Amino acid sequence: MRDDALPLLNRERSILQFNRRVLAQARRADVPLLERLRYITIVSSNIDEFFEVRVADYIEAVRQPGSGVTHADLATVAGAAHELIDEQYAVFNDLVMPALAEHGIVVVNHAERSEAQREWVAEFFDAQVRPLLVPVSLDPSHPFPQVANKSLNFIAQLDGRDAFGRDNQIAIVKVPRVLPRVIRLPLELCGGRQGFVLLTSVIRAHLAELFPGRTVQSFSQFRVTRDSDLEVDADDVTNLRQALRRGLTTRHYGQAIRLEVTNTCPDMLSRFLLHQFALPDVALYRVNGPVNLVRLNQLIDQANAGLSSDPLRFPLFEPRWPIEALGPGVSMFEQLAQRDVLLHHPFESFEPVVQFLREAVDDPDVLAIKQTIYRTGAQSVLGDLLIEAARRGKEVLAVVELKARFDEEANINWAERLEAVGAQVVYGIVGLKTHAKMLLVTRREGGRLRRYAHLSTGNYNPKTARMYTDMGCLTADPGLTADADAVFLQLASQTRVKAPQQLVTAPFLLHRRCMRHMRQVADAARAGKPARIVVKVNALTDPALIQGLAVASEAGADIDLIIRGACMLPPGLAGRTENIRVRSVVGRFLEHTRVLYFRWGDEDDDEVLYLSSADWMSRNMFRRIEVAWPVRDPVLRQRVIDEALVPYLHDTLDAWALDSEGRYRRVQSAPGATPASAQQALMQRYA
């Protein structure tokens, strides 16, 4: 075994590489056109978060002596981001929008509008837009206004003098978020096509009307992205919820990270903006189109509205109820007392989880319900059911993670609503995010108490359960449910509890358990026994876990990694990682299932498979409450292997392979073979 550490791939560049794979979906002729546009908006949303979180942290690291991150590193990441964004707008302008126009869906700019369309747009501007715009001409008594994170704004250079005879030249127009970014033109004005205008185009066409008596010499849209991490020192506040509530009011005005302008913006205006936001040149992004492609979701929602079948969208897929495992008309508690139930979303419905909680709320024999809340959404049937359970006098414990990034406000609201009806609400452990997904029901049965649980790799969110691949388990197993109860007890009381027997938790055991299994696999490989590792997670960035995989590879173990996003392990290095293959699958659904498989010998006991809420990142292993649980039923374990691992290892349609240099190449099917898609195969299986 070598002592020198394996050289790691750059995490930020790996994140951008993932978004390149998402953008590649927008190039695919076999993907419906409106879905191709949706992939472009997804990339925009991901890039926004990349700047708000990762680049913000990177900039902070540059300022910290001894961090190991340099200005050159930051420039390299910024250069990769510039390339990706330029490529994104090229796909948008040169491929997707012309193809949509061929199908009668057009975005009409001012130069292309007919006289009737221009009149309609002018009336819309006067009636709906102009009353909400307040241009601010800058001077000592009108300083540069506060510009919110990711808000749309215009900057204009003016000629002439204002009403008071002054020659202030720069004006700012802030565009309220309440205005629609995509406006549909009346059908009768579009000659049988579906015509849309962008709000930016509407304002641009009538910008001069906001400055009567003056001439607009030049102008540009602009948008600033800010650091959006909520900085709250949990050790220094008496009420974390109140502190976060206060922090939400200032989040939109954090440190500026990125400035976007149109590619026609004059240098004078862009440099003025860079100075105002105290940004270096590398933070300026000139884009060939609207500065916020995310808002084109509004076009996707409106196009072909009302059609029962739309060839420009993915065919409707309805998740299936697991009829073989959960028969209708029979109590779920009775059925779970007989066997565990494995759910594979979105191919199988999330409704059994909702039904499980609903039955618990309605059942007078259910005494207590405990649940973790991480990302449930602003509207949640599960949250409503917990509230109803508390109203009916059941003991309800909700472990609400208030610092779930970008879901803080929704979770604060749920916490307050639950507390208002008497539920016990706690916020986990100071310094650790509660990322585990657990729902525990305690029921009185024949004079004794019995527990039932749901454990999941994904969030309690019925909406994302239709878009993310995840696995969950409904169980009455006494060992698993007792372990889940102990975890809830520790989260509420912060006292020492007996170590779980079946659940493997972070930050206490999960990292060590994974390292131990990798050592077992490495030892088996050296002894000439079967040695196999298959890991499917969203990200692989923890250095120790990466080194453990490399050691197992050096010993001769056969290793496959299915890593959707960032992966810092370079596969295929001679003598180091040559036995490791890394692939990423990007398809219709967002891959989110976490599966860990280890084999270190010939015996049945030399194999273990876990489902987990944790990715292989240091934050998940050491700074979060996470759970992994072994799938011990041989039928269910084989089903996980057959559905969540094997199809993805043989995918030749949506899969990408990583090389030792950090480059991804699309996996090709054998000559003459039909490309295979894991997601499509699962949809067909569960249709």
For each residue, the residues with C-beta under 8 A, 3 or more apart:
1: 551 554 555
2: 554 575 576
3:
4:
5: 543 547
6: 546 547 550 569 570 573 576 577
7: 570
8: 543 546 568 569 570
9: 13 14 567 568 569 570 662
10: 13 14 73 76 77 568 662
11: 14 15 54 541 566 568
12: 15 16 50 54 55 58 77 80
13: 9 10 16 17 76 77 80 662
14: 9 10 11 17 18 565 566 567 568 662
15: 11 12 18 19 50 54 565 566
16: 12 13 19 20 50 77 80 81 84
17: 13 14 20 21 662 663 664
18: 14 15 21 22 46 564 565 566 584 586
19: 15 16 22 23 43 46 47 50 84
20: 16 17 23 24 84 87 664
21: 17 18 24 25 584 586 656 664
22: 18 19 25 39 42 43 46 586
23: 19 20 26 27 39 40 43 84 87 88 91
24: 20 21 27 28 586 666
25: 21 22 28 31 35 36 39 586
26: 23 31 36 37 39 40 43 91 92 95 96
27: 23 24 36 91 95
28: 24 25 31 36
29:
30:
31: 25 26 28 35 36 39
32: 35 36 310 311 312 313 314
33: 36 37 96 99 100 103 105 312
34: 37 38 100 300 303 304 310 312 313
35: 25 31 32 38 39 312 313 314 588
36: 25 26 27 28 31 32 33 39 40 95 96 99
37: 26 33 34 40 41 92 96 100 296 299 300
38: 34 35 41 42 297 300
39: 22 23 25 26 31 35 36 42 43
40: 23 26 36 37 43 44 88 91 92 96 293 296
41: 37 38 44 45 293 294 295 296 297 300
42: 22 38 39 45 46
43: 19 22 23 26 39 40 46 47 84 88 293
44: 40 41 47 48 88 292 293 294
45: 41 42 48 49 294
46: 18 19 22 42 43 49 50
47: 19 43 44 50 51 81 84 85 88
48: 44 45 51 52 150 225 294
49: 45 46 52 53 54 406
50: 12 15 16 19 46 47 53 54 55 81
51: 47 48 54 55 56 81 225 257 258
52: 48 49 55 56 149 225 226 227 228 229 257
53: 49 50 56 57 228 229 405
54: 11 12 15 49 50 51 57 58
55: 12 50 51 52 58 59 77 78 81 257 258
56: 51 52 53 59 60 227 228 229 254 255 257
57: 53 54 60 61 229
58: 12 54 55 61 62 69 73 74 77
59: 55 56 62 63 74 255 257
60: 56 57 63 64
61: 57 58 64 67 68 69
62: 58 59 67 69 70 71 73 74
63: 59 60
64: 60 61 67 69
65:
66:
67: 61 62 64
68: 61
69: 58 61 62 64 73 74
70: 62 73 74
71: 62 74 75
72: 75 76
73: 10 58 62 69 70 76 77
74: 58 59 62 69 70 71 77 78 282
75: 71 72 78 79 282
76: 10 13 72 73 79 80
77: 10 12 13 16 55 58 73 74 80 81
78: 55 74 75 81 82 282 283
79: 75 76 82 83 282
80: 12 13 16 76 77 83 84
81: 16 47 50 51 55 77 78 84 85 285
82: 78 79 85 86 285
83: 79 80 86 87
84: 16 19 20 23 43 47 80 81 87 88
85: 47 81 82 88 89 285 287
86: 82 83 89 90 288
87: 20 23 83 84 90 91
88: 23 40 43 44 47 84 85 91 92 293
89: 85 86 92 93 287 288 289 293
90: 86 87 93 94 95 288
91: 23 26 27 40 87 88 94 95 96
92: 26 37 40 88 89 95 96 97 289 293
93: 89 90 97 288 289
94: 90 91 98
95: 26 27 36 90 91 92 98 99
96: 26 33 36 37 40 91 92 99 100
97: 92 93 100 101 107
98: 94 95 101 102
99: 33 36 95 96 102 103
100: 33 34 37 96 97 103 105 106 303 312
101: 97 98 104 105 106
102: 98 99
103: 33 99 100 312
104: 101 192 193 194
105: 33 100 101 193 194 196 299 303 304 312
106: 100 101 190 193 194 195 196
107: 97 195 196 197 198 299
108: 112 113 117 185 190 195 196 197
109: 112 113 197 201
110: 113 118 121 201 204 205
111:
112: 108 109
113: 108 109 110 117 118 121 197
114: 117 118 189
115: 118 119
116: 119 120 189
117: 108 113 114 120 121 185 189 190 195 197
118: 110 113 114 115 121 122 205
119: 115 116 122 123
120: 116 117 123 124 185 186 189
121: 110 113 117 118 124 125 197 202 205
122: 118 119 125 126 205 206
123: 119 120 126 127
124: 120 121 127 128 129 183 202
125: 121 122 128 129 130 202 203 205 206 209
126: 122 123 129 130
127: 123 124 130 131
128: 124 125 131 132 179
129: 124 125 126 132 133 179 199 202 203 206
130: 125 126 127 133 206 209 210
131: 127 128
132: 128 129 176 178 179
133: 129 130 173 174 175 176 203 210
134: 173 174
135: 156 171 172 173 210 211
136: 142 145 171 172 173 174
137: 142 158 162 168 170 171
138: 142 143 144 168 170 171 172
139: 142 166 168
140: 143
141:
142: 136 137 138 139 168
143: 138 140
144: 138 147 172 276
145: 136 172 174
146: 253
147: 144 151 153 172 174 224
148: 151 252 253
149: 52 224 225 226 228 251 252 253 254
150: 48 223 224 225 226 292
151: 147 148 174 175 177 223 224 252
152: 175 181 199 200 221 223 291 292
153: 147 172 173 174 175 221 222 223
154: 172 173 175 203 204 207 219 220 221 222
155: 170 171 172 173 219 220 222 265 269 272 273
156: 135 170 171 172 173 207 211 216 218 219
157: 169 170 216 217 218 219 266 268 269
158: 137 168 169 170 171 211 214 215 216 217
159: 169 214 215 216 217
160: 167 213 214 215
161: 164 165 166 167 214
162: 137 165 166 167 168 214
163: 213
164: 161
165: 161 162
166: 139 161 162
167: 160 161 162
168: 137 138 139 142 158 162 171
169: 157 158 159
170: 137 138 155 156 157 158 269 272
171: 135 136 137 138 155 156 158 168 211
172: 135 136 138 144 145 147 153 154 155 156
173: 133 134 135 136 153 154 155 156 203 207 210
174: 133 134 136 145 147 151 153
175: 133 151 152 153 154 179 199 203
176: 132 133 179
177: 151
178: 132
179: 128 129 132 175 176 199
180: 183 199 298
181: 152 198 199 200 290 292 295 296 298
182: 196 197 198 199 295 296 298 299 302
183: 124 180 196 197 198 199 202
184: 194 195 196 302
185: 108 117 120 189 190 195 196 197
186: 120 189 190
187: 190 192 194
188:
189: 114 116 117 120 185 186 195
190: 106 108 117 185 186 187 193 194 195
191:
192: 104 187
193: 104 105 106 190
194: 104 105 106 184 187 190 303 304
195: 106 107 108 117 184 185 189 190
196: 105 106 107 108 182 183 184 185 299 302 303
197: 107 108 109 113 117 121 182 183 185 201 202
198: 107 181 182 183 201 202 290
199: 129 152 175 179 180 181 182 183 202 203
200: 152 181 203 204 221 290 291
201: 109 110 197 198 204 205
202: 121 124 125 129 183 197 198 199 205 206
203: 125 129 133 154 173 175 199 200 206 207
204: 110 154 200 201 207 219 221
205: 110 118 121 122 125 201 202
206: 122 125 129 130 202 203 209 210
207: 154 156 173 203 204 210 211 216 219
208: 211 215 216
209: 125 130 206 212
210: 130 133 135 173 206 207
211: 135 156 158 171 207 208 214 216
212: 209
213: 160 163
214: 158 159 160 161 162 211
215: 158 159 160 208
216: 156 157 158 159 207 208 211 219
217: 157 158 159
218: 156 157 265 266 268 269
219: 154 155 156 157 204 207 216 269
220: 154 155 261 262 264 265 266 269 270
221: 152 153 154 200 204 261 262 290 291
222: 153 154 155 259 260 261 265 273 291
223: 150 151 152 153 259 260 291 292
224: 147 149 150 151 256 257 258 259 260 277
225: 48 51 52 149 150 256 257 258 259 260
226: 52 149 150 252 253 254 255 256 257
227: 52 56 254 255 257
228: 52 53 56 149 251 254 405 406
229: 52 53 56 57 254 405
230: 244 247 248 251 403 405 408
231: 247
232: 237 240 243 244 247 403
233: 236 237
234: 237 240 243 430 431
235: 430 431
236: 233
237: 232 233 234 240 242 243
238:
239: 242 243
240: 232 234 237 243 244 402 427 430
241: 244 245 402 412 415 416 427
242: 237 239 245 246
243: 232 234 237 239 240 246 247
244: 230 232 240 241 247 248 402 403 408 412
245: 241 242 248 249 412
246: 242 243 249 250
247: 230 231 232 243 244 250 251 408
248: 230 244 245 251 408 409 412
249: 245 246
250: 246 247 253 254
251: 149 228 230 247 248 254
252: 148 149 151 226
253: 146 148 149 226 250
254: 56 149 226 227 228 229 250 251
255: 56 59 226 227
256: 224 225 226 259 277 278 279 283
257: 51 52 55 56 59 224 225 226 227 279 283
258: 51 55 224 225 279 283 285
259: 222 223 224 225 256 270 273 274 277 279 283 284 285
260: 222 223 224 225 285 286 287 291 292
261: 220 221 222 265 269 270 273 284 285 286 287 291
262: 220 221 265 286 287 288 289 291
263: 286 287 288
264: 220
265: 155 218 220 222 261 262 269 270 286
266: 157 218 220 269 270
267: 270 271
268: 157 218 271 272
269: 155 157 170 218 219 220 261 265 266 272 273
270: 220 259 261 265 266 267 273 274 284 286
271: 267 268 274 275
272: 155 170 268 269 275 276
273: 155 222 259 261 269 270 276 277
274: 259 270 271 277 279 280 281 283 284
275: 271 272 278
276: 144 272 273
277: 224 256 259 273 274 283
278: 256 275
279: 256 257 258 259 274 283 284
280: 274 283
281: 274 284
282: 74 75 78 79
283: 78 256 257 258 259 274 277 279 280
284: 259 261 270 274 279 281
285: 81 82 85 258 259 260 261
286: 260 261 262 263 265 270
287: 85 89 260 261 262 263 290 291
288: 86 89 90 93 262 263
289: 89 92 93 262 293
290: 181 198 200 221 287 293 295 296
291: 152 200 221 222 223 260 261 262 287
292: 44 150 152 181 223 260 295
293: 40 41 43 44 88 89 92 289 290 296
294: 41 44 45 48 297
295: 41 181 182 290 292 298
296: 37 40 41 181 182 290 293 299 300
297: 38 41 294 300 301
298: 180 181 182 295 301 302
299: 37 105 107 182 196 296 302 303
300: 34 37 38 41 296 297 303
301: 297 298 305
302: 182 184 196 298 299 305
303: 34 100 105 194 196 299 300 312
304: 34 105 194 307 310 312 313
305: 301 302
306:
307: 304 310
308:
309: 315 316
310: 32 34 304 307 313
311: 32
312: 32 33 34 35 100 103 105 303 304
313: 32 34 35 304 310
314: 32 35 317 588
315: 309
316: 309
317: 314 346 683 687
318:
319: 345 346 347 348 349 350 351 465 466 686
320: 323 347 348 349 686 687
321: 326 348 349 351 352
322: 325 326 341 343 348 349 352
323: 320 326 327 328
324:
325: 322 335 339 341 342
326: 321 322 323 330 332 335 341 352
327: 323 330 335
328: 323
329:
330: 326 327 334 335
331: 334 335 359
332: 326 335 336 352 355 356 359 474
333: 336 337 359 363 443 452 476
334: 330 331 337 338
335: 325 326 327 330 331 332 338 339 341
336: 332 333 339 340 341 452 474 475 476
337: 333 334 450 476
338: 334 335
339: 325 335 336 633
340: 336 473 474 475 476 477 633 636
341: 322 325 326 335 336 352 473 474 475
342: 325 471 472 473 631 636 639 640
343: 322 348 349 350 352 353 471 472 473 474
344: 347 348 469 470 471 643 644 682 686
345: 319 348 349 350 458 465 466 468 469 470 471 472
346: 317 319 350 465 466 467 468 469 589
347: 319 320 344 469 682 683 685 686
348: 319 320 321 322 343 344 345 352 686
349: 319 320 321 322 343 345 352
350: 319 343 345 346 353 354 462 465 466
351: 319 321 354 355 462
352: 321 322 326 332 341 343 348 349 355 356 474
353: 343 350 356 357 382 439 454 456 460 472 474
354: 350 351 357 358 381 382 385 462
355: 332 351 352 358 359
356: 332 352 353 359 360 439 441 452 454 474
357: 353 354 360 361 369 371 382 385 386 439 441
358: 354 355 361 362 385
359: 331 332 333 355 356 362 363
360: 356 357 363 366 369 389 441 443 452
361: 357 358 366 369 385 388 389 392 394
362: 358 359
363: 333 359 360 366 443
364:
365: 443 444 445
366: 360 361 363 369 394 441 442 443 444
367: 394 395 442 443 444 449
368: 394 395 396 397 440 441 442
369: 357 360 361 366 386 389 394 395 396 397 439 440 441 442
370: 396 397 398 399 438 439 440 485 488
371: 357 382 386 397 398 399 438 439 440 460
372: 398 399 401 434 436 437 438 439 460
373: 376 383 398 399 400 401 411 414 460
374: 401 404 407 411 434 435 437 459 460
375: 404 407 459 460 461 464
376: 373 380 382 383 410 411 414 459 460 461
377: 380 407 410 461 463 464
378: 410 413
379:
380: 376 377 383 384 414 460 461 462
381: 354 384 385 462
382: 353 354 357 371 376 385 386 460 462
383: 373 376 380 386 387 414 417 418
384: 380 381 387 388
385: 354 357 358 361 381 382 388 389
386: 357 369 371 382 383 389 390 396 398 418 423
387: 383 384 390 391 417 418 421 423
388: 361 384 385 391 392
389: 360 361 369 385 386 392 394 396 423
390: 386 387 393 394 396 418 421 422 423
391: 387 388 421 422
392: 361 388 389
393: 390
394: 361 366 367 368 369 389 390
395: 367 368 369 424
396: 368 369 370 386 389 390 418 422 423 424
397: 368 369 370 371 423 424 425 426 488 492
398: 370 371 372 373 386 414 415 418 423 424 425 426
399: 370 371 372 373 426 427 428 434 488 491 492
400: 373 411 414 415 418 425 426 427 428
401: 372 373 374 404 411 427 428 433 434 435
402: 240 241 244 408 411 412 415 427
403: 230 232 244 408 433
404: 374 375 401 407 408 411 433
405: 53 228 229 230 408
406: 49 228
407: 374 375 377 404 410 411
408: 230 244 247 248 402 403 404 405 411 412
409: 248 412 413
410: 376 377 378 407 413 414
411: 373 374 376 400 401 402 404 407 408 414 415
412: 241 244 245 248 402 408 409 415 416
413: 378 409 410 416 417
414: 373 376 380 383 398 400 410 411 417 418
415: 241 398 400 402 411 412 418 419 425 427
416: 241 412 413 419 420
417: 383 387 413 414 420 421
418: 383 386 387 390 396 398 400 414 415 421 423 425
419: 415 416 422 423 425
420: 416 417
421: 387 390 391 417 418
422: 390 391 396 419
423: 386 387 389 390 396 397 398 418 419
424: 395 396 397 398 492
425: 397 398 400 415 418 419
426: 397 398 399 400 491 492
427: 240 241 399 400 401 402 415 434
428: 399 400 401 432 433 434 491 625
429: 432 434 491 494 625
430: 234 235 240
431: 234 235 623
432: 428 429 507 623 624 625
433: 401 403 404 428 623 624 625
434: 372 374 399 401 427 428 429 491 624 625
435: 374 401 613 614 620 624 625 626
436: 372 487 505 613 625 626 627
437: 372 374 455 456 457 458 459 460 472 613 627
438: 370 371 372 453 454 455 456 484 487 488 627
439: 353 356 357 369 370 371 372 453 454 460
440: 368 369 370 371 451 452 453 481 484 485 488
441: 356 357 360 366 368 369 451 452 453
442: 366 367 368 369 449 450 451 485
443: 333 360 363 365 366 367 449 450 451 452
444: 365 366 367 447 448 449 450
445: 365 448 449 450
446:
447: 444
448: 444 445
449: 367 442 443 444 445
450: 337 442 443 444 445 476
451: 440 441 442 443 476 478 481 482 484 485
452: 333 336 356 360 440 441 443 474 475 476 481
453: 438 439 440 441 474 475 476 477 480 481 484
454: 353 356 438 439 472 473 474 475
455: 437 438 472 473 475 480 484 611 627 629
456: 353 437 438 459 460 470 471 472 473 613
457: 437 470 471 472 592 593 594 595 611 612 613
458: 345 437 461 464 465 468 470 471 472 592 593
459: 374 375 376 437 456 464 465 468
460: 353 371 372 373 374 375 376 380 382 437 439 456
461: 375 376 377 380 458 464 465
462: 350 351 354 380 381 382 465 466
463: 377 466 467
464: 375 377 458 459 461 467 468
465: 319 345 346 350 458 459 461 462 468 470
466: 319 345 346 350 462 463
467: 346 463 464 589 590
468: 345 346 458 459 464 465 589 590 591 592
469: 344 345 346 347 589 590 591 592 593 644 679
470: 344 345 456 457 458 465 592 593
471: 342 343 344 345 456 457 458 593 595 611 640 644
472: 342 343 345 353 437 454 455 456 457 458
473: 340 341 342 343 454 455 456 611 629 631 636
474: 332 336 340 341 343 352 353 356 452 453 454
475: 336 340 341 452 453 454 455 480 481
476: 333 336 337 340 450 451 452 453 481
477: 340 453 480 481 502
478: 451 481 482
479: 482 483 501 502
480: 453 455 475 477 483 484 502 503 629
481: 440 451 452 453 475 476 477 478 484 485
482: 451 478 479 485 486 501
483: 479 480 486 487 500 501 502 503
484: 438 440 451 453 455 480 481 487 488 503 627
485: 370 440 442 451 481 482 488 489
486: 482 483 489 490 497 498 500
487: 436 438 483 484 490 491 497 500 503 505 625 627
488: 370 397 399 438 440 484 485 491 492
489: 485 486 492 493 495 497
490: 486 487 493 494 495 496 497
491: 399 426 428 429 434 487 488 494 625
492: 397 399 424 426 488 489
493: 489 490
494: 429 490 491
495: 489 490
496: 490
497: 486 487 489 490
498: 486
499: 508 509
500: 483 486 487 503 504 505 509
501: 479 482 483
502: 477 479 480 483 629 630
503: 480 483 484 487 500 627 628 629
504: 500 509 510 513 610 612 627 628 629 630
505: 436 487 500 508 509 510 625 626 627 628
506: 509 510 511 614 620 621 622 624 625 626 627
507: 432 510 511 621 622 623 624 625 626
508: 499 505
509: 499 500 504 505 506 512 513
510: 504 505 506 507 513 514 612 614 621 626 628
511: 506 507 514 515 542 544 545 621 622
512: 509 515 516
513: 504 509 510 516 517 628
514: 510 511 517 518 545 548 596 616
515: 511 512 518 519 544 545 548
516: 512 513 519 520
517: 513 514 520 521 533 596 598 600 608
518: 514 515 521 522 533 545 548 549 551 552 598
519: 515 516 522 523 548 551 552
520: 516 517 523 524 598 600
521: 517 518 524 525 531 532 533 552 555 557 598 599 600
522: 518 519 525 526 531 551 552 554 555 557
523: 519 520 526 527 555 600
524: 520 521 527 529 530 531 557 599 600 601 606
525: 521 522 528 529 531 552 555 556 557
526: 522 523 555 556
527: 523 524
528: 525
529: 524 525 600 601 602 606
530: 524 599 600 601 602 606
531: 521 522 524 525 552 555 556 557 558 599 600
532: 521 557 558 559 597 598 599
533: 517 518 521 549 552 557 558 559 560 597 598 599
534: 559 560 561 562 595 597 645 649
535: 540 549 559 560 561 562 563 595 596 597 616
536: 561 562 563 591 593 594 595 596 644 645 648
537: 540 562 563 564 594 596 612 614 615 616
538: 563 564 565 591 592 594 615
539: 563 564 565 566 567 615 616 617
540: 535 537 545 546 561 563 566 567 568 569 615 616 617
541: 11 546 566 567 568 616 617 618
542: 511 545 546 616 617 618 620 621
543: 5 8 546 547 568 618
544: 511 515 547 548
545: 511 514 515 518 540 542 548 549 616 621
546: 6 8 540 541 542 543 549 550 568 569
547: 5 6 543 544 550 551
548: 514 515 518 519 544 545 551 552
549: 518 533 535 545 546 552 553 559 561 569 577 580
550: 6 546 547 553 554 569 576 577 580
551: 1 518 519 522 547 548 554 555
552: 518 519 521 522 525 531 533 548 549 555 557 559
553: 549 550 556 557 559 576 577 578 579 580
554: 1 2 522 550 551 575 576
555: 1 521 522 523 525 526 531 551 552
556: 525 526 531 553 579
557: 521 522 524 525 531 532 533 552 553 579
558: 531 532 533 579
559: 532 533 534 535 549 552 553 579 580 581
560: 533 534 535 580 581 583 649
561: 534 535 536 540 549 567 569 571 580 581 582 583
562: 534 535 536 537 583 584 585 591 645 648 649
563: 535 536 537 538 539 540 566 567 582 583 584 658
564: 18 537 538 539 584 585 586 590 591 592
565: 14 15 18 538 539 584
566: 11 14 15 18 539 540 541 563
567: 9 14 539 540 541 561 563 582 584 658
568: 8 9 10 11 14 540 541 543 546
569: 6 8 9 540 546 549 550 561 577 580 582
570: 6 7 8 9 573 577 658 659 660 661 662
571: 561 577 580 581 582 658 659 660
572: 577 578 580 581 659 660
573: 6 570 576 577 578 660
574: 578
575: 2 554 578
576: 2 6 550 553 554 573
577: 6 549 550 553 569 570 571 572 573 580 660
578: 553 572 573 574 575
579: 553 556 557 558 559
580: 549 550 553 559 560 561 569 571 572 577
581: 559 560 561 571 572 657
582: 561 563 567 569 571 657 658
583: 560 561 562 563 648 649 651 655 656 657 658 667
584: 18 21 562 563 564 565 567 655 656 658 664
585: 562 564 591 648 651 654 655 656 678 679
586: 18 21 22 24 25 564 591 654 656
587: 591 653 654 677 678 679 680
588: 35 314 679 680
589: 346 467 468 469 679
590: 467 468 469 564
591: 468 469 536 538 562 564 585 586 587 648
592: 457 458 468 469 470 538 564
593: 457 458 469 470 471 536 611 644
594: 457 536 537 538 611 612 613 614 615 628
595: 457 471 534 535 536 609 610 611 612 640 644 645
596: 514 517 535 536 537 609 610 611 612 628
597: 532 533 534 535 607 608 609 610 641 645
598: 517 518 520 521 532 533 607 608 609
599: 521 524 530 531 532 533 606 607
600: 517 520 521 523 524 529 530 531 606 607
601: 524 529 530 606
602: 529 530 606
603: 606
604: 607
605:
606: 524 529 530 599 600 601 602 603
607: 597 598 599 600 604
608: 517 597 598 630
609: 595 596 597 598 630 631 637 640 641
610: 504 595 596 597 628 629 630 631
611: 455 457 471 473 593 594 595 596 628 629 631 640
612: 457 504 510 537 594 595 596 626 627 628 629
613: 435 436 437 456 457 594 626 627 628
614: 435 506 510 537 594 617 620 621 624 626 627 628
615: 537 538 539 540 594 620
616: 514 535 537 539 540 541 542 545 620 621
617: 539 540 541 542 614 620 621
618: 541 542 543 621 622 623
619: 622 623 624
620: 435 506 542 614 615 616 617 623 624 626
621: 506 507 510 511 542 545 614 616 617 618 624 626
622: 506 507 511 618 619
623: 431 432 433 507 618 619 620
624: 432 433 434 435 506 507 614 619 620 621
625: 428 429 432 433 434 435 436 487 491 505 506 507
626: 435 436 505 506 507 510 612 613 614 620 621
627: 436 437 438 455 484 487 503 504 505 506 612 613 614
628: 503 504 505 510 513 594 596 610 611 612 613 614
629: 455 473 480 502 503 504 610 611 612
630: 502 504 608 609 610
631: 342 473 609 610 611 636 637 640
632: 637
633: 339 340 636 637
634: 637 638
635: 638 639
636: 340 342 473 631 633 639 640
637: 609 631 632 633 634 640 641
638: 634 635 641 642
639: 342 635 636 642 643
640: 342 471 595 609 611 631 636 637 643 644 645
641: 597 609 637 638 644 645 646
642: 638 639 645 646 647
643: 344 639 640 646 647 682 685
644: 344 469 471 536 593 595 640 641 648
645: 534 536 562 595 597 640 641 642 648 649
646: 641 642 643 649 650
647: 642 643 650 651 676 678 681 682
648: 536 562 583 585 591 644 645 651 655 678
649: 534 560 562 583 645 646
650: 646 647 676 678
651: 583 585 647 648 654 655 667 676 677 678
652: 655 667 668 669 670 673 675 676
653: 587 669 675 676 677 680
654: 585 586 587 651 677 678 679
655: 583 584 585 648 651 652 666 667 678
656: 21 583 584 585 586 664 665 666 667
657: 581 582 583 664 665 666 667
658: 563 567 570 571 582 583 584 662 663 664
659: 570 571 572 662 663 664 665
660: 570 571 572 573 577
661: 570
662: 9 10 13 14 17 570 658 659
663: 17 658 659
664: 17 20 21 584 656 657 658 659
665: 656 657 659
666: 24 655 656 657
667: 583 651 652 655 656 657
668: 652
669: 652 653 673 674 675 676
670: 652 673
671:
672:
673: 652 669 670 676
674: 669
675: 652 653 669
676: 647 650 651 652 653 669 673 681
677: 587 651 653 654 680 681
678: 585 587 647 648 650 651 654 655 681 682
679: 469 585 587 588 589 654 682 683
680: 587 588 653 677 683 684
681: 647 676 677 678 684 685
682: 344 347 643 647 678 679 685 686
683: 317 347 679 680 686 687
684: 680 681 687
685: 347 643 681 682
686: 319 320 344 347 348 682 683
687: 317 320 683 684
